[in-house]
């Protein structure tokens, strides 16, 4: 992930996609798990095709894949709003949409909950799905030169955030609620990128990773104790039985909701503040 060259980054990008596919289909004899794995793989290929086209275009324009050199040369060689850069950044953004489960390529992430819970905690909350945001932040020097793309990023992020949060309300499966909540939080990070506040997106990425990992592992405890039941309608009164998990889950839920003094309060508020200062009032509301 920390690669300074786009090709090496692409190899890691594909590697984590493969790992995700194999781990979602971990219980391969279950039809639902096998289908969910295939769905994740295919939807990620759509995004990855755009990313690959973006890489080819980058090599064509700059003759190199070195991120530092591209960042340095982009501002010197291209004017703000250059159409070719808009195309380039949109291709990168489509790649990020697939990986980070934004509209319209979001539906693989809730299905990815067929995999074991530790996988959900690690890959589908903390590491893999944030790669899209990370890519945009790494390439921010190019994105800043394409204001149209940044507006698209902000709008899709904001709409996804609201849409996924409303989807989560209608779910009865414990892990799917958390999955939709992840999609919603990723939307917030894209919202921040759209306003050009890349540091606040990375701050929220970091706080969210810890919170969501905590929530998923706590959910894993619950599912394990109930012998694989994930339907919330069949749960209740677990606080007496699972005292420690109860407190940990509560801390995670309060943090995710952005209640002070927990970490996400600071990162979420920072995103809203940047949105307001950048003058995107509709998205802010």
KOLNU-135818 format. One record per residue: residue in three letters; x, y, z of N, C-alpha, C, O in turn. Coordinates in steps of 0.001 Angstrom, whole numbers, padded with zeros to 6 digits, always signed. Layout:
N
ALAXYZXYZXYZXYZ ...
This chain:
285
UNK+000827-001212+000000+000000+000000+000000+000857+001255+000000+000511+002248-000640 UNK+001961+001214+000709+002801+002409+000841+003722+002615-000360+004606+003472-000339 UNK+003501+001816-001409+004388+001869-002575+004452+003273-003165+003448+003983-003228 UNK+005666+003664-003601+005826+004970-004225+005565+004929-005716+005570+005960-006388 UNK+005331+003703-006240+005122+003545-007680+003731+002972-007913+003308+002051-007215 UNK+003017+003523-008902+001631+003121-009134+001474+001652-009513+000477+001025-009156 UNK+002454+001096-010236+002334-000314-010636+002404-001230-009422+001652-002200-009319 UNK+003326-000910-008492+003456-001729-007280+002177-001595-006454+001693-002566-005873 UNK+001642-000382-006412+000399-000146-005692-000730-000975-006308-001575-001516-005595 UNK-000734-001069-007646-001774-001835-008340-001681-003324-008009-002700-004002-007874 UNK-000447-003828-007879-000264-005245-007520-000859-005505-006133-001557-006498-005923 UNK-000575-004601-005192-001140-004747-003847-002655-004637-003856-003353-005353-003139 UNK-003148-003717-004688-004588-003480-004869-005282-004763-005313-006327-005134-004777 UNK-004678-005451-006321-005235-006719-006814-005076-007826-005777-005949-008678-005614 UNK-003941-007793-005083-003674-008837-004082-004707-008847-002975-005170-009908-002557 UNK-005069-007662-002498-006040-007580-001413-007434-007936-001933-008267-008449-001186 UNK-007686-007659-003232-008963-008059-003837-009087-009566-003902-010154-010125-003648 UNK-007977-010225-004247-007963-011690-004300-008158-012277-002907-008928-013219-002719 UNK-007444-011703-001928-007574-012178-000545-009030-012068-000079-009562-012967+000571 UNK-009653-010946-000427-011044-010728-000054-011939-011799-000683-012792-012378-000010 UNK-011735-012055-001979-012538-013059-002693-012413-014425-002033-013410-015114-001817 UNK-011168-014814-001713-010945-016146-001133-011534-016251+000269-012037-017303+000662 UNK-011466-015138+001030-011937-015195+002417-013456-015071+002527-014060-015630+003442 UNK-014085-014327+001580-015555-014263+001606-016119-015650+001309-017111-016072+001902 UNK-015458-016364+000363-015914-017706+000003-015274-018786+000858-015113-019924+000417 UNK-014908-018421+002090-014209-019350+002998-015023-020631+003194-014471-021730+003123 UNK-016336-020498+003441-017209-021669+003549-017784-021928+002158-018956-021660+001894 UNK-016933-022455+001275-017285-022510-000150-018433-023462-000457-019052-023362-001516 UNK-018730-024406+000478-019842-025327+000205-021198-024690+000509-022238-025289+000237 UNK-021193-023458+001080-022449-022730+001270-022704-021900+000021-021871-021080-000364 UNK-023851-022112-000612-024133-021407-001872-024032-019902-001699-023452-019216-002540 UNK-024605-019372-000588-024626-017911-000381-023200-017354-000316-022921-016285-000859 UNK-022303-018084+000351-020911-017614+000483-020213-017620-000875-019500-016677-001218 UNK-020420-018682-001641-019782-018778-002955-020274-017659-003877-019494-017054-004612 UNK-021585-017399-003823-022150-016336-004670-021648-014962-004240-021341-014113-005077 UNK-021567-014752-002923-021088-013455-002408-019647-013212-002843-019283-012094-003207 UNK-018825-014266-002805-017418-014143-003209-017322-013768-004680-016550-012884-005053 UNK-018105-014442-005513-018094-014147-006948-018546-012716-007207-017969-012003-008028 UNK-019598-012308-006485-020139-010952-006658-019065-009909-006331-018867-008952-007081 UNK-018372-010108-005197-017322-009174-004786-016223-009121-005846-015722-008049-006186 UNK-015854-010302-006365-014771-010382-007335-015138-009635-008616-014347-008848-009137 UNK-016354-009892-009117-016788-009283-010380-016930-007769-010234-016478-007018-011098 UNK-017559-007318-009142-017759-005876-008965-016431-005141-008809-016266-004016-009281 UNK-015484-005803-008134-014167-005178-007999-013427-005134-009333-012633-004228-009584 UNK-013701-006143-010201-013068-006107-011536-013522-004878-012323-012729-004276-013046 UNK-014810-004502-012182-015314-003323-012901-014490-002091-012515-014018-001343-013371 UNK-014330-001903-011197-013539-000777-010721-012085-000874-011151-011461+000119-011525 UNK-011549-002115-011089-010128-002300-011404-009832-002049-012879-008731-001622-013227 UNK-010815-002314-013750-010626-002028-015171-010414-000524-015364-009522-000097-016096 UNK-011255+000265-014692-011120+001728-014786-009764+002171-014240-009102+003037-014811 UNK-009362+001551-013111-008076+001915-012513-006926+001586-013464-005977+002359-013597 UNK-007022+000436-014118-005978+000014-015064-005905+000995-016238-004815+001368-016670 UNK-007069+001411-016754-007104+002414-017823-006477+003720-017336-005756+004391-018075 UNK-006765+004068-016081-006178+005264-015476-004660+005172-015414-003954+006145-015678 UNK-004163+003971-015055-002705+003763-015006-002084+003931-016389-001051+004583-016537 UNK-002726+003333-017412-002208+003440-018783-002171+004903-019227-001210+005357-019847 UNK-003243+005630-018893-003306+007048-019258-002215+007837-018525-001602+008744-019089 UNK-001987+007476-017260-000935+008140-016479+000430+007944-017138+001206+008890-017268 UNK+000716+006700-017553+001997+006426-018208+002097+007184-019530+003170+007651-019914 UNK+000959+007298-020219+000951+008020-021486+001236+009514-021271+001972+010134-022039 UNK+000635+010079-020207+000778+011523-019963+002124+011875-019338+002748+012866-019716 UNK+002569+011063-018383+003749+011434-017578+004983+010587-017903+006112+010978-017605 UNK+004754+009424-018519+005872+008548-018847+006502+007888-017638+007592+007325-017732 UNK+005821+007953-016496+006346+007333-015267+005179+006992-014345+004080+007530-014483 UNK+005440+006087-013400+004396+005736-012431+004791+006186-011036+004131+005846-010053 UNK+005875+006956-010954+006361+007402-009648+005441+008499-009100+005323+009573-009690 UNK+004792+008215-007969+003764+009129-007449+004331+010511-007112+003696+011528-007388 UNK+005520+010543-006519+006113+011832-006138+006388+012689-007368+006148+013897-007364 UNK+006898+012044-008430+007222+012795-009645+005945+013284-010330+005889+014417-010809 UNK+004918+012427-010375+003640+012825-010983+003061+014019-010229+002602+014986-010836 UNK+003089+013939-008891+002549+015030-008064+003291+016333-008335+002692+017408-008369 UNK+004616+016222-008529+005429+017417-008759+005142+018013-010142+005020+019230-010290 UNK+005036+017141-011153+004908+017618-012531+003493+018011-012922+003305+018830-013821 UNK+002496+017437-012258+001099+017665-012666+000756+019157-012710+000184+019646-013685 UNK+001116+019875-011630+000791+021293-011551+001546+022149-012557+001062+023193-012995 UNK+002765+021681-012923+003586+022455-013869+003130+022253-015315+003183+023174-016130 UNK+002677+021021-015622+002426+020685-017030+000965+020842-017457+000662+020885-018649 UNK+000060+020927-016470-001360+020987-016835-002036+022161-016143-001692+022514-015015 UNK-003012+022766-016841-003791+023848-016226-004893+023243-015362-005279+022090-015551 UNK-005396+024033-014413-006510+023562-013587-007732+023362-014478-008089+024230-015274 UNK-008368+022195-014327-009560+021913-015125-009259+021359-016508-010146+021308-017359 UNK-007990+020934-016748-007650+020339-018047-008499+019082-018271-008531+018208-017405 UNK-009196+018972-019429-010125+017850-019651-009476+016478-019488-010095+015555-018959 UNK-008213+016342-019949-007549+015028-019867-007347+014620-018407-007438+013439-018072 UNK-007070+015607-017533-006903+015289-016112-008242+014926-015482-008305+014099-014573 UNK-009312+015552-015972-010645+015192-015469-010948+013734-015793-011467+012994-014957 UNK-010613+013327-017034-010828+011924-017429-009974+011000-016567-010449+009975-016078 UNK-008706+011375-016388-007772+010557-015608-008285+010362-014173-008340+009241-013668 UNK-008658+011480-013527-009092+011390-012129-010416+010652-012007-010644+009956-011018 UNK-011304+010792-013009-012569+010047-012974-012310+008543-013062-012981+007756-012395 UNK-011336+008146-013884-010986+006719-013975-010472+006214-012626-010843+005132-012171 UNK-009615+007014-011998-009130+006638-010662-010294+006539-009677-010349+005633-008845 UNK-011215+007485-009788-012343+007505-008852-013249+006289-009045-013758+005733-008072 UNK-013454+005869-010322-014275+004667-010547-013587+003455-009906-014241+002598-009310 UNK-012257+003402-010039-011504+002338-009370-011725+002369-007871-011919+001331-007237 UNK-011694+003572-007308-011900+003742-005863-013330+003387-005464-013559+002875-004368 UNK-014308+003660-006362-015707+003351-006048-015909+001850-005904-016636+001390-005023 UNK-015253+001090-006787-015378-000359-006710-014772-000894-005424-015380-001706-004728 UNK-013574-000434-005117-012863-000950-003940-013518-000479-002650-013613-001234-001682 UNK-013969+000773-002640-014501+001333-001394-016026+001300-001328-016632+001995-000512 UNK-016647+000486-002194-018089+000203-002129-018968+001447-002084-019804+001588-001192 UNK-018779+002354-003051-019669+003515-003147-020711+003251-004233-020558+002337-005043 UNK-021777+004063-004242-022774+003931-005301-022069+004064-006648-021183+004912-006749 UNK-022379+003322-007656-023346+002228-007690-022729+000849-007415-023411-000167-007546 UNK-021454+000807-007038-020772-000490-006859-020676-000892-005388-019658-001429-004949 UNK-021743-000627-004631-021637-000846-003192-022137-002214-002734-021767-002668-001651 UNK-022980-002891-003547-023764-004000-002981-022948-005256-002675-023465-006199-002076 UNK-021669-005275-003085-020882-006468-002754-020482-006481-001269-020284-007548-000689 UNK-020366-005302-000664-019843-005261+000709-020802-005882+001743-020355-006670+002577 UNK-022113-005549+001713-023010-006231+002659-023023-007745+002459-023120-008493+003432 UNK-022927-008212+001194-022908-009657+000941-021607-010291+001411-021542-011494+001665 UNK-020556-009451+001525-019248-009970+001931-019279-010484+003369-018328-011116+003828 UNK-020382-010208+004080-020481-010656+005466-020653-012166+005592-020740-012694+006701 UNK-020703-012860+004456-020771-014327+004487-019459-014922+004990-019422-016063+005451 UNK-018386-014145+004899-017083-014646+005343-017008-014671+006866-017907-014164+007537 UNK-015935-015260+007421-015752-015279+008886-015650-013848+009444-015159-012946+008767 UNK-016115-013657+010672-016157-012299+011245-014791-011611+011354-014708-010417+011064 UNK-013710-012305+011761-012411-011611+011815-012019-011025+010458-011358-009989+010391 UNK-012435-011702+009366-012148-011199+008024-012893-009885+007801-012344-008923+007263 UNK-014172-009867+008233-014959-008640+008105-014287-007517+008872-014212-006383+008399 UNK-013795-007843+010069-013172-006818+010907-011904-006283+010256-011656-005077+010257 UNK-011102-007188+009698-009817-006757+009155-009950-006156+007758-009587-005003+007526 UNK-010481-006966+006824-010475-006531+005429-011609-005563+005125-011399-004550+004458 UNK-012805-005866+005608-013965-005102+005156-014314-003947+006080-015401-003377+005982 UNK-013407-003602+006969-013649-002409+007778-012394-001561+007883-012462-000333+007843 UNK-011244-002220+008019-010047-001454+008369-009057-001298+007216-008441-000241+007081 UNK-008892-002325+006382-007780-002248+005430-008209-002151+003978-007908-001161+003311 UNK-008915-003174+003471-009142-003219+002025-010051-002102+001528-009691-001394+000588 UNK-011212-001931+002133-012194-000992+001572-011738+000464+001681-012309+001340+001031 UNK-010722+000726+002490-010242+002111+002583-009168+002403+001539-008688+003532+001442 UNK-008785+001382+000751-007730+001578-000253-008142+002616-001294-007298+003356-001800 UNK-009441+002674-001615-009915+003643-002600-009683+005072-002143-009224+005922-002906 UNK-010012+005319-000872-009806+006664-000321-008312+006975-000289-007881+008082-000612 UNK-007541+005975+000107-006090+006146+000196-005502+006507-001162-004616+007357-001253 UNK-006002+005852-002232-005515+006131-003582-005775+007591-003952-004905+008275-004491 UNK-006997+008055-003649-007340+009448-003978-006460+010415-003189-006007+011427-003723 UNK-006222+010100-001923-005385+010980-001095-003946+010983-001614-003298+012028-001652 UNK-003449+009803-002014-002082+009732-002552-001949+010566-003822-000920+011200-004053 UNK-003015+010559-004657-002974+011253-005950-003592+012647-005843-004024+013213-006847 UNK-003636+013200-004632-004394+014446-004434-003866+015602-005291-004627+016496-005663 UNK-002563+015584-005605-001999+016672-006412-002657+016731-007788-002821+017805-008367 UNK-003039+015535-008310-003707+015493-009609-005186+015847-009454-005755+016562-010278 UNK-005801+015328-008375-007232+015569-008142-007536+017054-007940-008570+017552-008386 UNK-006622+017753-007264-006827+019186-007015-006923+019971-008332-007573+021015-008400 UNK-006261+019445-009381-006284+020115-010682-007563+019806-011471-007775+020346-012556 UNK-008420+018922-010909-009661+018555-011607-010870+018839-010710-011433+017920-010115 UNK-011266+020114-010615-012365+020476-009712-013678+019753-010013-014460+019470-009105 UNK-013916+019453-011308-015153+018744-011675-015194+017381-010999-016210+016989-010425 UNK-014060+016655-011076-013997+015330-010450-014213+015433-008941-014920+014618-008349 UNK-013598+016438-008329-013755+016588-006878-015218+016798-006506-015678+016305-005476 UNK-015954+017536-007355-017380+017716-007077-018126+016395-007175-018996+016100-006355 UNK-017778+015599-008189-018393+014276-008351-018088+013405-007131-018971+012736-006595 UNK-016820+013425-006704-016398+012640-005529-017228+013043-004305-017730+012188-003575 UNK-017365+014360-004090-018101+014861-002934-019567+014475-002976-020129+014044-001970 UNK-020189+014630-004137-021625+014324-004253-021881+012831-004056-022781+012443-003311 UNK-021079+011990-004732-021274+010536-004592-021005+010102-003153-021719+009262-002606 UNK-019963+010687-002542-019673+010368-001139-020835+010736-000227-021248+009940+000615 UNK-021359+011945-000399-022456+012411+000449-023719+011588+000263-024364+011200+001237 UNK-024075+011320-001003-025284+010543-001292-025148+009119-000761-026079+008586-000156 UNK-023982+008502-000990-023755+007134-000496-023863+007078+001020-024445+006155+001590 UNK-023281+008100+001663-023279+008128+003127-024709+008108+003678-025020+007354+004600 UNK-025564+008940+003102-026960+009013+003557-027721+007748+003183-028449+007182+003999 UNK-027543+007313+001936-028252+006142+001414-027928+004890+002235-028828+004151+002633 UNK-026630+004660+002485-026219+003450+003204-026681+003491+004655-027027+002461+005234 UNK-026685+004693+005242-027152+004813+006624-028639+004449+006714-029069+003794+007663 UNK-029416+004882+005714-030844+004535+005692-031039+003045+005433-031948+002428+005988 UNK-030166+002454+004573-030229+001001+004330-029988+000226+005624-030649-000774+005903 UNK-029020+000718+006407-028642+000018+007645-029830-000064+008603-029989-001045+009328 UNK-030666+000985+008595-031817+001026+009496-032782-000120+009209-033451-000623+010112 UNK-032847-000529+007927-033804-001573+007566-033283-002992+007663-034001-003937+007336 UNK-032031-003160+008111-031447-004506+008154-031766-005209+009475-031863-004569+010522 UNK-031927-006531+009411-032164-007289+010644-030975-008178+010985-030932-008786+012054 UNK-030006-008250+010067-028830-009091+010280-027724-008233+010899-027358-007191+010356 UNK-027198-008684+012042-026238-007892+012814-025039-007441+011979-024658-006271+012008 UNK-024446-008383+011230-023238-008036+010471-023547-007145+009268-022715-006327+008877 UNK-024737-007298+008679-025099-006456+007538-025314-005005+007966-025012-004076+007217 UNK-025842-004821+009188-025998-003453+009710-024624-002785+009757-024458-001649+009312 UNK-023641-003509+010303-022288-002964+010405-021676-002730+009014-020925-001778+008807 UNK-022012-003617+008070-021466-003467+006714-021999-002196+006062-021238-001432+005470 UNK-023311-001971+006173-023884-000751+005592-023333+000486+006288-023118+001523+005662 UNK-023107+000359+007594-022526+001488+008326-021118+001782+007812-020711+002942+007746 UNK-020365+000727+007445-019032+000934+006868-019134+001710+005555-018374+002649+005323 UNK-020088+001308+004690-020286+002001+003416-020587+003482+003677-020092+004365+002977 UNK-021406+003729+004697-021783+005102+005048-020568+005923+005487-020397+007065+005063 UNK-019730+005334+006336-018539+006046+006824-017542+006299+005696-016889+007342+005657 UNK-017427+005321+004764-016544+005511+003613-017055+006679+002775-016269+007448+002223 UNK-018384+006806+002684-018980+007930+001977-018552+009254+002583-018263+010215+001869 UNK-018516+009292+003921-018061+010517+004608-016625+010862+004232-016279+012031+004061 UNK-015786+009817+004105-014382+010072+003753-014281+010651+002337-013485+011554+002084 UNK-015100+010119+001414-015116+010666+000051-015636+012093+000054-015177+012939-000713 UNK-016602+012346+000928-017158+013698+001076-016036+014678+001436-015942+015777+000890 UNK-015187+014240+002377-014048+015077+002797-013085+015299+001637-012607+016414+001427 UNK-012796+014223+000872-011898+014351-000285-012463+015341-001293-011722+016116-001898 UNK-013783+015311-001468-014430+016205-002420-014256+017669-002058-014212+018532-002935 UNK-014158+017947-000765-013965+019332-000313-012484+019705-000297-012121+020830+000045 UNK-011629+018742-000674-010196+019005-000696-009546+018881+000673-008384+019248+000848 UNK-010303+018356+001659-009750+018198+003015-009227+016771+003164-009784+015963+003906 UNK-008143+016480+002440-007671+015095+002372-007195+014580+003736-007331+013397+004052 UNK-006635+015497+004536-006127+015056+005850-007272+014621+006762-007113+013696+007559 UNK-008429+015285+006648-009552+014897+007520-010114+013537+007083-010620+012774+007906 UNK-010017+013242+005770-010436+011916+005293-009538+010838+005888-010022+009790+006318 UNK-008224+011093+005914-007285+010109+006478-007468+009961+007984-007325+008868+008532 UNK-007785+011069+008646-008024+011030+010098-009244+010163+010389-009219+009327+011293 UNK-010323+010368+009612-011536+009575+009834-011301+008118+009452-011837+007211+010089 UNK-010492+007893+008399-010143+006531+007994-009508+005778+009165-009834+004622+009434 UNK-008593+006465+009850-007876+005831+010968-008795+005561+012158-008786+004464+012715 UNK-009588+006561+012546-010463+006360+013711-011511+005291+013400-011822+004450+014243 UNK-012053+005334+012178-013104+004374+011798-012570+002948+011797-013281+002015+012170 UNK-011312+002777+011375-010726+001429+011319-010747+000769+012700-011102-000402+012834 UNK-010365+001531+013712-010336+000964+015075-011745+000696+015594-012021-000354+016174 UNK-012630+001666+015373-013996+001532+015880-014700+000342+015241-015318-000473+015927 UNK-014595+000255+013892-015327-000800+013188-014740-002176+013485-015472-003162+013563 UNK-013408-002244+013654-012794-003520+014021-013316-003963+015387-013617-005138+015593 UNK-013420-003013+016315-013961-003308+017648-015394-003829+017543-015745-004824+018176 UNK-016223-003151+016740-017624-003551+016604-017764-004925+015950-018572-005746+016383 UNK-016970-005168+014901-017065-006461+014222-016619-007606+015116-017241-008667+015134 UNK-015533-007387+015863-015049-008466+016732-016033-008713+017877-016225-009852+018303 UNK-016654-007640+018371-017686-007805+019406-018881-008570+018827-019436-009459+019472 UNK-019265-008207+017598-020365-008913+016929-020009-010383+016737-020860-011264+016861 UNK-018725-010636+016428-018259-012008+016274-018437-012804+017559-018819-013974+017534 UNK-018151-012147+018686-018381-012777+019990-019833-013195+020160-020136-014313+020576 UNK-020718-012269+019826-022153-012518+019975-022588-013675+019080-023277-014594+019523 UNK-022171-013614+017806-022543-014654+016841-021998-016014+017295-022674-017036+017175 UNK-020780-016011+017812-020154-017249+018274-020937-017833+019453-021181-019039+019504 UNK-021326-016985+020386-022074-017443+021568-023456-017976+021177-023992-018875+021826 UNK-024018-017412+020114-025363-017842+019686-025281-018911+018595-026258-019171+017893 UNK-024102-019528+018463-023887-020634+017511-024268-020254+016086-024974-020993+015399 UNK-023786-019083+015651-023946-018715+014253-025202-017941+013907-025448-017658+012735 UNK-026011-017588+014920-027208-016794+014633-026813-015328+014448-026153-014748+015310 UNK-027222-014726+013314-026923-013308+013134-028198-012458+013101-028125-011232+013024 UNK-029363-013107+013159-030631-012356+013126-030837-011624+014449-030863-012247+015510 UNK-030983-010300+014385-031115-009522+015623-032451-009767+016325-032576-009547+017530 UNK-033459-010230+015551-034768-010487+016166-034695-011648+017157-035555-011782+018028 UNK-033664-012487+017020-033530-013641+017918-032575-013357+019083-032197-014261+019827 UNK-032197-012091+019224-031282-011728+020312-032016-010872+021330-033101-010353+021071 UNK-031400-010741+022483-031980-009886+023515-031486-010320+024879-031254-011505+025119 UNK-031322-009340+025785-030869-009653+027135-029463-010223+027185-029118-010952+028115 UNK-028640-009894+026179-027282-010471+026135-026325-009766+027090-025257-010290+027405 UNK-026714-008565+027552-025819-007801+028426-025504-008567+029713-024403-008460+030255 UNK-026487-009345+030198-026271-010112+031446-025291-011253+031208-024490-011594+032079 UNK-025367-011844+030007-024520-013003+029705-023125-012563+029257-022110-013062+029743 UNK-023104-011606+028306-021830-011164+027719-021494-009776+028248-021581-008791+027515 UNK-021110-009697+029516-020927-008380+030135-019823-007572+029465-020015-006402+029133 UNK-018661-008201+029268-017529-007456+028687-017855-007012+027265-017628-005861+026890 UNK-018398-007957+026473-018748-007632+025081-019755-006489+025056-019688-005610+024197 UNK-020688-006509+026004-021718-005463+026087-021088-004085+026211-021470-003149+025508 UNK-020108-003969+027121-019462-002657+027325-018632-002243+026118-018647-001082+025708 UNK-017902-003214+025548-017062-002902+024384-017917-002469+023198-017585-001520+022488 UNK-019028-003185+022996-019925-002852+021884-020524-001464+022086-020679-000693+021139 UNK-020856-001165+023338-021438+000155+023639-020436+001268+023321-020788+002283+022720 UNK-019175+001056+023738-018128+002048+023455-017996+002240+021943-017919+003367+021454 UNK-017971+001117+021209-017856+001180+019753-019021+001918+019123-018833+002734+018220 UNK-020236+001628+019603-021438+002256+019026-021458+003760+019295-021799+004551+018415 UNK-021087+004150+020524-021059+005579+020866-019997+006296+020032-020215+007406+019546 UNK-018838+005635+019876-017758+006246+019101-018181+006419+017643-017932+007460+017034 UNK-018825+005382+017088-019245+005436+015688-020275+006546+015473-020306+007184+014420 UNK-021107+006763+016474-022138+007801+016363-021538+009203+016516-022228+010206+016329 UNK-020251+009261+016857-019590+010562+016961-019895+011283+018261-019985+012511+018297 UNK-020056+010501+019344-020317+011111+020658-018971+011466+021303-018103+010597+021391 UNK-018764+012715+021758-017508+013012+022473-017496+012257+023795-018577+011979+024314 UNK-016350+011903+024378-014989+012244+023972-014327+011208+023062-013100+011170+022974 UNK-015109+010370+022387-014501+009320+021550-013921+009908+020264-014292+010996+019822 UNK-012982+009129+019674-012165+009641+018563-012979+010125+017360-012680+011175+016791 UNK-014006+009364+016972-014705+009687+015723-015451+011017+015815-015770+011625+014793 UNK-015724+011464+017027-016360+012785+017181-015475+013850+016539-015960+014739+015838 UNK-014170+013744+016789-013235+014747+016276-013091+014639+014761-013054+015652+014062 UNK-013008+013397+014251-012802+013242+012809-014068+013588+012024-013991+014228+010976 UNK-015230+013170+012525-016484+013473+011807-016750+014973+011804-017112+015550+010779 UNK-016567+015593+012962-016816+017034+013046-015868+017823+012167-016235+018850+011595 UNK-014626+017323+012064-013631+017985+011217-014085+017949+009754-013949+018933+009027 UNK-014629+016796+009334-015115+016672+007954-016250+017663+007705-016270+018351+006685 UNK-017199+017730+008651-018331+018659+008496-017843+020102+008459-018322+020921+007674 UNK-016885+020388+009321-016336+021752+009387-015679+022132+008058-015893+023226+007537 UNK-014874+021207+007518-014177+021476+006247-015182+021660+005108-014998+022497+004224 UNK-016248+020860+005152-017307+020927+004143-017940+022321+004163-018192+022923+003119 UNK-018189+022812+005369-018827+024120+005559-017893+025239+005096-018308+026168+004403 UNK-016610+025126+005498-015635+026162+005142-015370+026189+003638-015079+027241+003070 UNK-015473+025020+002999-015227+024961+001552-016414+025523+000776-016323+025754-000430 UNK-017531+025743+001475-018699+026354+000839-019648+025382+000171-020513+025793-000602 UNK-019496+024061+000468-020441+023081-000068-021616+022925+000899-021723+021927+001610 UNK-022504+023942+000911-023522+023974+001971-024573+022864+001830-025050+022326+002829 UNK-024928+022528+000588-025924+021463+000391-025399+020158+000971-026098+019473+001719 UNK-024142+019815+000614-023542+018581+001113-023365+018632+002621-023521+017627+003314 UNK-023034+019833+003123-022873+019989+004565-024189+019635+005283-024195+018897+006268 UNK-025301+020180+004762-026595+019867+005399-026959+018404+005212-028009+017964+005680 
